[in-house]
Amino acid sequence: MIEVVVGLIIVVVGAELLTRSAEGIAHMLKRAYVVGAILLALSGNLPELAVCISAILSGHPGLATSSIVGSVAVNILIVLGLAALLGGWKRDLEFDSKKLQADIPMLIGAMGFFIFINLGRAETIHLIDGVILLITYVFLLRFILFSHKEVYISKEIHCASEKPLWQWVVLFIISAGLVAVGAELLVGGVKEIFIDQMKLDEKFVGFTILALAANLPEHLAAIKAAINRNGEIAVGNAIGSSSQAIYLILGALIVISIAMGNPLPTHFDAIYLATFATSVLLVVVVVSDGKLTWFEGWIFLIIYVLASAAIYYP
C-alpha cells in the first residue's frame, strides 16, 4: 500500500509541476506560441500515458487498455457526475453549448476509432491503426490550439512567477521524470495489492482504480471548476480528456506494444463498447441543452457503478 500511496503522490505532484512549467514556458515563448501551447496540452496527458506505458512494460496490456476505457468513463461519468451534484445541487450548472459543440465530433470520432478497431477481423491491432490515431491527435492539437483557438482558449496564459526560460525547461524535464517514476511505482503497487494479493481481475482494476489515479489532478480541477460555477471548463475538460485518451494514449500504446513484439488484441469486452457509447450519448444530451442538472449527475454516477459491477462480475 505504501508503494501505491507514494506513487500516487509523486504522480500528482509531478503532474502539477508539469502544468506549471508548461505554463511558464508558454508564457516566456509568447512569440513561439506553438511550442508553449503544445507542451501545455501534452502536460495534461503525460501522467495517464506514463501509467499506461508502465502497465504495458510490466506485461499487463489488459491493465493498460482497460485503463484507457476507464479514463473515458471516469472523465464523463464520474467527473461530470460529481460536477453536476456539487456544482448544480441548488441550481443547474449552465454553460455556453455553442462553445462545446465542436467537442462532440471529436468524442464521437474517438468512439468510432475504438469501436472499429475492436470489431476488426484481425486478432491484433495493426500498426497503421496506431499511426492514424497519433496523426489525428496532431491534427486535433492544430484544431484546438491554432485554427479554432478562439473557441478553446478564451484568455492568455498567465504565469505566477517570472523565471528564466531555461529554469522552466529544466523543471518540465524533471517533472516528466517524476511522473514516469511515480507511474512505475503506482502500477507496480496496484498490481501487487489488487491483482496479486486481492486477486481482483486486472480489467476491473484498470477500469476503476488505475483510471481514477492516473489523471487525478485534472479530475479535481474539473470538479473545482464546477463548484465555482464554471461549467464550460468542467464539461470541456471532461470531453477533451476523453477524446485525447483514445487519440494519443491508445495510439501510442498500439505503436509501443507492436515495437515490443506484443501487439494489443483487437477484441475487447463488449462492456467497454457499451460504456463508451452510453457515455457519449449522455454527453450529447447534456451539451445540446447547455446545462447540467444534479439528477443528470446522479444518472452519470449510477451508469459508472453499473459498468464497474458488470466488469467485476463477469
PATI-991198 format. One record per residue (C-alpha): residue number from 1; residue in one letter; chain; x, y, z. Coordinates in pm, whole numbers, plus 50000, padded with zeros to 5 digits. Each point is the difference from the previous one (the first is absolute). Layout:
BEGIN
+-----+------+------+-------+-------+-------+
! pos ! code ! unit !  east ! north !    up !
+-----+------+------+-------+-------+-------+
! NUM !    a !    A !     X !     Y !     Z !
...
+-----+------+------+-------+-------+-------+
END
This chain:
BEGIN
+-----+------+------+-------+-------+-------+
! pos ! code ! unit !  east ! north !    up !
+-----+------+------+-------+-------+-------+
!   1 !    m !    A ! 50000 ! 50000 ! 50000 !
!   2 !    i !    A ! 50291 ! 50236 ! 50072 !
!   3 !    e !    A ! 50119 ! 49957 ! 49641 !
!   4 !    v !    A ! 49656 ! 50095 ! 49867 !
!   5 !    v !    A ! 49973 ! 50308 ! 50223 !
!   6 !    v !    A ! 50353 ! 50117 ! 49924 !
!   7 !    g !    A ! 49952 ! 49940 ! 49628 !
!   8 !    l !    A ! 49670 ! 50190 ! 49999 !
!   9 !    i !    A ! 50152 ! 50293 ! 50189 !
!  10 !    i !    A ! 50295 ! 50018 ! 49760 !
!  11 !    v !    A ! 49767 ! 49986 ! 49697 !
!  12 !    v !    A ! 49775 ! 50276 ! 50141 !
!  13 !    v !    A ! 50295 ! 50223 ! 50095 !
!  14 !    g !    A ! 50175 ! 49932 ! 49670 !
!  15 !    a !    A ! 49683 ! 50077 ! 49803 !
!  16 !    e !    A ! 49954 ! 50329 ! 50185 !
!  17 !    l !    A ! 50362 ! 50100 ! 49933 !
!  18 !    l !    A ! 49961 ! 49895 ! 49636 !
!  19 !    t !    A ! 49706 ! 50234 ! 49957 !
!  20 !    r !    A ! 50176 ! 50289 ! 50175 !
!  21 !    s !    A ! 50319 ! 49957 ! 49800 !
!  22 !    a !    A ! 49804 ! 49970 ! 49674 !
!  23 !    e !    A ! 49816 ! 50321 ! 50088 !
!  24 !    g !    A ! 50334 ! 50166 ! 50076 !
!  25 !    i !    A ! 50148 ! 49891 ! 49667 !
!  26 !    a !    A ! 49689 ! 50113 ! 49815 !
!  27 !    h !    A ! 50012 ! 50334 ! 50180 !
!  28 !    m !    A ! 50365 ! 50056 ! 49914 !
!  29 !    l !    A ! 49959 ! 49890 ! 49637 !
!  30 !    k !    A ! 49737 ! 50254 ! 49905 !
!  31 !    r !    A ! 50141 ! 50022 ! 49651 !
!  32 !    a !    A ! 50034 ! 49623 ! 49973 !
!  33 !    y !    A ! 49644 ! 49912 ! 50093 !
!  34 !    v !    A ! 50028 ! 49660 ! 49833 !
!  35 !    v !    A ! 50253 ! 49856 ! 50247 !
!  36 !    g !    A ! 49838 ! 50132 ! 50315 !
!  37 !    a !    A ! 49645 ! 49911 ! 49897 !
!  38 !    i !    A ! 50090 ! 49643 ! 49903 !
!  39 !    l !    A ! 50191 ! 49943 ! 50325 !
!  40 !    l !    A ! 49703 ! 50135 ! 50195 !
!  41 !    a !    A ! 49764 ! 49763 ! 49819 !
!  42 !    l !    A ! 50230 ! 49701 ! 50045 !
!  43 !    s !    A ! 50056 ! 50063 ! 50370 !
!  44 !    g !    A ! 49645 ! 49892 ! 50078 !
!  45 !    n !    A ! 50041 ! 49667 ! 49817 !
!  46 !    l !    A ! 50351 ! 49898 ! 50105 !
!  47 !    p !    A ! 49910 ! 49853 ! 50345 !
!  48 !    e !    A ! 49736 ! 49770 ! 49852 !
!  49 !    l !    A ! 50227 ! 49907 ! 49709 !
!  50 !    a !    A ! 50284 ! 49919 ! 50242 !
!  51 !    v !    A ! 49772 ! 49774 ! 50207 !
!  52 !    c !    A ! 49879 ! 49810 ! 49692 !
!  53 !    i !    A ! 50354 ! 49958 ! 49863 !
!  54 !    s !    A ! 50112 ! 49865 ! 50338 !
!  55 !    a !    A ! 49716 ! 49747 ! 49989 !
!  56 !    i !    A ! 50105 ! 49890 ! 49650 !
!  57 !    l !    A ! 50367 ! 49969 ! 50099 !
!  58 !    s !    A ! 49906 ! 49795 ! 50308 !
!  59 !    g !    A ! 49827 ! 49744 ! 49776 !
!  60 !    h !    A ! 49640 ! 50101 ! 50070 !
!  61 !    p !    A ! 49849 ! 50135 ! 49675 !
!  62 !    g !    A ! 49650 ! 49927 ! 50129 !
!  63 !    l !    A ! 50065 ! 50234 ! 50291 !
!  64 !    a !    A ! 50101 ! 50275 ! 49758 !
!  65 !    t !    A ! 49709 ! 49965 ! 49756 !
!  66 !    s !    A ! 49742 ! 49977 ! 50278 !
!  67 !    s !    A ! 50156 ! 50310 ! 50155 !
!  68 !    i !    A ! 49946 ! 50193 ! 49675 !
!  69 !    v !    A ! 49631 ! 49912 ! 49984 !
!  70 !    g !    A ! 49978 ! 50060 ! 50374 !
!  71 !    s !    A ! 50148 ! 50345 ! 49944 !
!  72 !    v !    A ! 49718 ! 50084 ! 49759 !
!  73 !    a !    A ! 49744 ! 49869 ! 50249 !
!  74 !    v !    A ! 50157 ! 50188 ! 50292 !
!  75 !    n !    A ! 50027 ! 50328 ! 49808 !
!  76 !    i !    A ! 49641 ! 49993 ! 49882 !
!  77 !    l !    A ! 49807 ! 49798 ! 50257 !
!  78 !    i !    A ! 50189 ! 50069 ! 50324 !
!  79 !    v !    A ! 50137 ! 50350 ! 49940 !
!  80 !    l !    A ! 49687 ! 50138 ! 49835 !
!  81 !    g !    A ! 49782 ! 49812 ! 50248 !
!  82 !    l !    A ! 50174 ! 50153 ! 50301 !
!  83 !    a !    A ! 50018 ! 50337 ! 49823 !
!  84 !    a !    A ! 49624 ! 49996 ! 49951 !
!  85 !    l !    A ! 49926 ! 49893 ! 50357 !
!  86 !    l !    A ! 50242 ! 50242 ! 50166 !
!  87 !    g !    A ! 49965 ! 50291 ! 49759 !
!  88 !    g !    A ! 49637 ! 49964 ! 49903 !
!  89 !    w !    A ! 49829 ! 49887 ! 50321 !
!  90 !    k !    A ! 49832 ! 50334 ! 50066 !
!  91 !    r !    A ! 49966 ! 50115 ! 49640 !
!  92 !    d !    A ! 50095 ! 49853 ! 49663 !
!  93 !    l !    A ! 50362 ! 50026 ! 49891 !
!  94 !    e !    A ! 49977 ! 50202 ! 49680 !
!  95 !    f !    A ! 50251 ! 50050 ! 49719 !
!  96 !    d !    A ! 50017 ! 50128 ! 49644 !
!  97 !    s !    A ! 49899 ! 49696 ! 49795 !
!  98 !    k !    A ! 50120 ! 50160 ! 49675 !
!  99 !    k !    A ! 50359 ! 50006 ! 50127 !
! 100 !    l !    A ! 49985 ! 49630 ! 50080 !
! 101 !    q !    A ! 49822 ! 49885 ! 49684 !
! 102 !    a !    A ! 50335 ! 49958 ! 49822 !
! 103 !    d !    A ! 50107 ! 49748 ! 50268 !
! 104 !    i !    A ! 49722 ! 49755 ! 49917 !
! 105 !    p !    A ! 50135 ! 49884 ! 49660 !
! 106 !    m !    A ! 50342 ! 49948 ! 50164 !
! 107 !    l !    A ! 49847 ! 49772 ! 50261 !
! 108 !    i !    A ! 49780 ! 49814 ! 49752 !
! 109 !    g !    A ! 50302 ! 49958 ! 49773 !
! 110 !    a !    A ! 50199 ! 49856 ! 50291 !
! 111 !    m !    A ! 49716 ! 49758 ! 50070 !
! 112 !    g !    A ! 49992 ! 49903 ! 49631 !
! 113 !    f !    A ! 50374 ! 49928 ! 49997 !
! 114 !    f !    A ! 49969 ! 49783 ! 50308 !
! 115 !    i !    A ! 49696 ! 49807 ! 49873 !
! 116 !    f !    A ! 50138 ! 49934 ! 49652 !
! 117 !    i !    A ! 50334 ! 49885 ! 50139 !
! 118 !    n !    A ! 49813 ! 49767 ! 50234 !
! 119 !    l !    A ! 49774 ! 49858 ! 49727 !
! 120 !    g !    A ! 50281 ! 49933 ! 49752 !
! 121 !    r !    A ! 50058 ! 49650 ! 49870 !
! 122 !    a !    A ! 50368 ! 49996 ! 50096 !
! 123 !    e !    A ! 50101 ! 49847 ! 50332 !
! 124 !    t !    A ! 50240 ! 50282 ! 50089 !
! 125 !    i !    A ! 49995 ! 50373 ! 49936 !
! 126 !    h !    A ! 50206 ! 50103 ! 49696 !
! 127 !    l !    A ! 50270 ! 50265 ! 50009 !
! 128 !    i !    A ! 49809 ! 50217 ! 49752 !
! 129 !    d !    A ! 49718 ! 50037 ! 50255 !
! 130 !    g !    A ! 50237 ! 50148 ! 50257 !
! 131 !    v !    A ! 50161 ! 50229 ! 49741 !
! 132 !    i !    A ! 49658 ! 50130 ! 49887 !
! 133 !    l !    A ! 49902 ! 50071 ! 50360 !
! 134 !    l !    A ! 50323 ! 50191 ! 50067 !
! 135 !    i !    A ! 49968 ! 50200 ! 49677 !
! 136 !    t !    A ! 49642 ! 50083 ! 50097 !
! 137 !    y !    A ! 50126 ! 50122 ! 50338 !
! 138 !    v !    A ! 50247 ! 50232 ! 49826 !
! 139 !    f !    A ! 49716 ! 50137 ! 49787 !
! 140 !    l !    A ! 49791 ! 50035 ! 50317 !
! 141 !    l !    A ! 50273 ! 50213 ! 50156 !
! 142 !    r !    A ! 50008 ! 50220 ! 49693 !
! 143 !    f !    A ! 49620 ! 50035 ! 50011 !
! 144 !    i !    A ! 49990 ! 50089 ! 50370 !
! 145 !    l !    A ! 50313 ! 50211 ! 50029 !
! 146 !    f !    A ! 50011 ! 50180 ! 49668 !
! 147 !    s !    A ! 49720 ! 49988 ! 49743 !
! 148 !    h !    A ! 49722 ! 50024 ! 50263 !
! 149 !    k !    A ! 50186 ! 50122 ! 50306 !
! 150 !    e !    A ! 49746 ! 50282 ! 50050 !
! 151 !    v !    A ! 49749 ! 49730 ! 50099 !
! 152 !    y !    A ! 50227 ! 49812 ! 50239 !
! 153 !    i !    A ! 50241 ! 50264 ! 50133 !
! 154 !    s !    A ! 49801 ! 50292 ! 50138 !
! 155 !    k !    A ! 50286 ! 50176 ! 50182 !
! 156 !    e !    A ! 50374 ! 50029 ! 49981 !
! 157 !    i !    A ! 50223 ! 49784 ! 50212 !
! 158 !    h !    A ! 50105 ! 50167 ! 50324 !
! 159 !    c !    A ! 50302 ! 49889 ! 50198 !
! 160 !    a !    A ! 50014 ! 50046 ! 50378 !
! 161 !    s !    A ! 50377 ! 50054 ! 50018 !
! 162 !    e !    A ! 50258 ! 50129 ! 49756 !
! 163 !    k !    A ! 50291 ! 49762 ! 49940 !
! 164 !    p !    A ! 50253 ! 49963 ! 49720 !
! 165 !    l !    A ! 49889 ! 49771 ! 49720 !
! 166 !    w !    A ! 50269 ! 49743 ! 50074 !
! 167 !    q !    A ! 49870 ! 49954 ! 50355 !
! 168 !    w !    A ! 49649 ! 49926 ! 49873 !
! 169 !    v !    A ! 50145 ! 49750 ! 49748 !
! 170 !    v !    A ! 50204 ! 49825 ! 50271 !
! 171 !    l !    A ! 49693 ! 49988 ! 50226 !
! 172 !    f !    A ! 49794 ! 49848 ! 49717 !
! 173 !    i !    A ! 50260 ! 49727 ! 49940 !
! 174 !    i !    A ! 50029 ! 49924 ! 50373 !
! 175 !    s !    A ! 49621 ! 49993 ! 50034 !
! 176 !    a !    A ! 49969 ! 49757 ! 49709 !
! 177 !    g !    A ! 50257 ! 49778 ! 50172 !
! 178 !    l !    A ! 49804 ! 50017 ! 50325 !
! 179 !    v !    A ! 49681 ! 49899 ! 49821 !
! 180 !    a !    A ! 50177 ! 49703 ! 49839 !
! 181 !    v !    A ! 50142 ! 49882 ! 50335 !
! 182 !    g !    A ! 49666 ! 50051 ! 50175 !
! 183 !    a !    A ! 49817 ! 49810 ! 49726 !
! 184 !    e !    A ! 50239 ! 49706 ! 50034 !
! 185 !    l !    A ! 49947 ! 49989 ! 50377 !
! 186 !    l !    A ! 49625 ! 50041 ! 49966 !
! 187 !    v !    A ! 49957 ! 49723 ! 49744 !
! 188 !    g !    A ! 50229 ! 49766 ! 50193 !
! 189 !    g !    A ! 49817 ! 50065 ! 50327 !
! 190 !    v !    A ! 49655 ! 49964 ! 49844 !
! 191 !    k !    A ! 50103 ! 49673 ! 49836 !
! 192 !    e !    A ! 50145 ! 49857 ! 50322 !
! 193 !    i !    A ! 49713 ! 50099 ! 50230 !
! 194 !    f !    A ! 49685 ! 49982 ! 49790 !
! 195 !    i !    A ! 50094 ! 49733 ! 49744 !
! 196 !    d !    A ! 50254 ! 49771 ! 50169 !
! 197 !    q !    A ! 49878 ! 50020 ! 50361 !
! 198 !    m !    A ! 49629 ! 50083 ! 49972 !
! 199 !    k !    A ! 49962 ! 49795 ! 49678 !
! 200 !    l !    A ! 49790 ! 50265 ! 49829 !
! 201 !    d !    A ! 49967 ! 49979 ! 49623 !
! 202 !    e !    A ! 50251 ! 50233 ! 49831 !
! 203 !    k !    A ! 49729 ! 50136 ! 49769 !
! 204 !    f !    A ! 49798 ! 50115 ! 50300 !
! 205 !    v !    A ! 50309 ! 50147 ! 50168 !
! 206 !    g !    A ! 50096 ! 50189 ! 49684 !
! 207 !    f !    A ! 49646 ! 50125 ! 49936 !
! 208 !    t !    A ! 49955 ! 50134 ! 50354 !
! 209 !    i !    A ! 50304 ! 50046 ! 50224 !
! 210 !    l !    A ! 50267 ! 50071 ! 49739 !
! 211 !    a !    A ! 49775 ! 50222 ! 49788 !
! 212 !    l !    A ! 49904 ! 50206 ! 50305 !
! 213 !    a !    A ! 50359 ! 50038 ! 50119 !
! 214 !    a !    A ! 50169 ! 50064 ! 49665 !
! 215 !    n !    A ! 49839 ! 50337 ! 49935 !
! 216 !    l !    A ! 49900 ! 50111 ! 50349 !
! 217 !    p !    A ! 50122 ! 50363 ! 49973 !
! 218 !    e !    A ! 49787 ! 50072 ! 49691 !
! 219 !    h !    A ! 49699 ! 49829 ! 50159 !
! 220 !    l !    A ! 50026 ! 50218 ! 50310 !
! 221 !    a !    A ! 50051 ! 50314 ! 49788 !
! 222 !    a !    A ! 49681 ! 49932 ! 49802 !
! 223 !    i !    A ! 49795 ! 49936 ! 50315 !
! 224 !    k !    A ! 50141 ! 50317 ! 50161 !
! 225 !    a !    A ! 49901 ! 50197 ! 49687 !
! 226 !    a !    A ! 49644 ! 49867 ! 50030 !
! 227 !    i !    A ! 49979 ! 50098 ! 50368 !
! 228 !    n !    A ! 50110 ! 50350 ! 49894 !
! 229 !    r !    A ! 49714 ! 50002 ! 49746 !
! 230 !    n !    A ! 50234 ! 49982 ! 49698 !
! 231 !    g !    A ! 49810 ! 49744 ! 49800 !
! 232 !    e !    A ! 50190 ! 50047 ! 49675 !
! 233 !    i !    A ! 50333 ! 49900 ! 50156 !
! 234 !    a !    A ! 49849 ! 49703 ! 50186 !
! 235 !    v !    A ! 49813 ! 49856 ! 49702 !
! 236 !    g !    A ! 50263 ! 50098 ! 49743 !
! 237 !    n !    A ! 50287 ! 49840 ! 50194 !
! 238 !    a !    A ! 49805 ! 49678 ! 50047 !
! 239 !    i !    A ! 49917 ! 49969 ! 49631 !
! 240 !    g !    A ! 50347 ! 50102 ! 49883 !
! 241 !    s !    A ! 50178 ! 49757 ! 50233 !
! 242 !    s !    A ! 49774 ! 49717 ! 49883 !
! 243 !    s !    A ! 50078 ! 50063 ! 49634 !
! 244 !    q !    A ! 50372 ! 50033 ! 50058 !
! 245 !    a !    A ! 50008 ! 49673 ! 50196 !
! 246 !    i !    A ! 49918 ! 49822 ! 49674 !
! 247 !    y !    A ! 50188 ! 50212 ! 49747 !
! 248 !    l !    A ! 50327 ! 50039 ! 50191 !
! 249 !    i !    A ! 50021 ! 49731 ! 50265 !
! 250 !    l !    A ! 49846 ! 49707 ! 49812 !
! 251 !    g !    A ! 50191 ! 50100 ! 49687 !
! 252 !    a !    A ! 50330 ! 50011 ! 50190 !
! 253 !    l !    A ! 49932 ! 49668 ! 50174 !
! 254 !    i !    A ! 49925 ! 49829 ! 49667 !
! 255 !    v !    A ! 50334 ! 50115 ! 49857 !
! 256 !    i !    A ! 50195 ! 49914 ! 50317 !
! 257 !    s !    A ! 49842 ! 49655 ! 50039 !
! 258 !    i !    A ! 50082 ! 49913 ! 49637 !
! 259 !    a !    A ! 50357 ! 50126 ! 50042 !
! 260 !    m !    A ! 50032 ! 49766 ! 50300 !
! 261 !    g !    A ! 49873 ! 49708 ! 49792 !
! 262 !    n !    A ! 49681 ! 49962 ! 50204 !
! 263 !    p !    A ! 49721 ! 50180 ! 49807 !
! 264 !    l !    A ! 49673 ! 50078 ! 50174 !
! 265 !    p !    A ! 49703 ! 49772 ! 49925 !
! 266 !    t !    A ! 49717 ! 50147 ! 49793 !
! 267 !    h !    A ! 49711 ! 49838 ! 50183 !
! 268 !    f !    A ! 49919 ! 50172 ! 50330 !
! 269 !    d !    A ! 49709 ! 49916 ! 50228 !
! 270 !    a !    A ! 49662 ! 50119 ! 49874 !
! 271 !    i !    A ! 49948 ! 50185 ! 50330 !
! 272 !    y !    A ! 50271 ! 50246 ! 49890 !
! 273 !    l !    A ! 49811 ! 50082 ! 49681 !
! 274 !    a !    A ! 49672 ! 50035 ! 50190 !
! 275 !    t !    A ! 50158 ! 50230 ! 50260 !
! 276 !    f !    A ! 50167 ! 50215 ! 49735 !
! 277 !    a !    A ! 49683 ! 50032 ! 49792 !
! 278 !    t !    A ! 49780 ! 50077 ! 50301 !
! 279 !    s !    A ! 50243 ! 50265 ! 50123 !
! 280 !    v !    A ! 50008 ! 50172 ! 49662 !
! 281 !    l !    A ! 49620 ! 49999 ! 49972 !
! 282 !    l !    A ! 49971 ! 50160 ! 50345 !
! 283 !    v !    A ! 50250 ! 50271 ! 49904 !
! 284 !    v !    A ! 49809 ! 50077 ! 49678 !
! 285 !    v !    A ! 49681 ! 50047 ! 50202 !
! 286 !    v !    A ! 50171 ! 50222 ! 50258 !
! 287 !    v !    A ! 50179 ! 50222 ! 49749 !
! 288 !    s !    A ! 49689 ! 50043 ! 49784 !
! 289 !    d !    A ! 49803 ! 50188 ! 50268 !
! 290 !    g !    A ! 50292 ! 50194 ! 50153 !
! 291 !    k !    A ! 49944 ! 49898 ! 50360 !
! 292 !    l !    A ! 50083 ! 49723 ! 50240 !
! 293 !    t !    A ! 49748 ! 49908 ! 50270 !
! 294 !    w !    A ! 50071 ! 49818 ! 50324 !
! 295 !    f !    A ! 49771 ! 49714 ! 49896 !
! 296 !    e !    A ! 50194 ! 49954 ! 49676 !
! 297 !    g !    A ! 50311 ! 49982 ! 50217 !
! 298 !    w !    A ! 49838 ! 49727 ! 50207 !
! 299 !    i !    A ! 49922 ! 49802 ! 49682 !
! 300 !    f !    A ! 50363 ! 50037 ! 49888 !
! 301 !    l !    A ! 50127 ! 49856 ! 50329 !
! 302 !    i !    A ! 49752 ! 49712 ! 49996 !
! 303 !    i !    A ! 50104 ! 49905 ! 49646 !
! 304 !    y !    A ! 50362 ! 49989 ! 50113 !
! 305 !    v !    A ! 49914 ! 49779 ! 50298 !
! 306 !    l !    A ! 49802 ! 49761 ! 49776 !
! 307 !    a !    A ! 50283 ! 49984 ! 49745 !
! 308 !    s !    A ! 50257 ! 49932 ! 50274 !
! 309 !    a !    A ! 49778 ! 49729 ! 50151 !
! 310 !    a !    A ! 49958 ! 49835 ! 49660 !
! 311 !    i !    A ! 50379 ! 49983 ! 49962 !
! 312 !    y !    A ! 50048 ! 49881 ! 50359 !
! 313 !    y !    A ! 49744 ! 49719 ! 49959 !
! 314 !    p !    A ! 50081 ! 49854 ! 49657 !
+-----+------+------+-------+-------+-------+
END
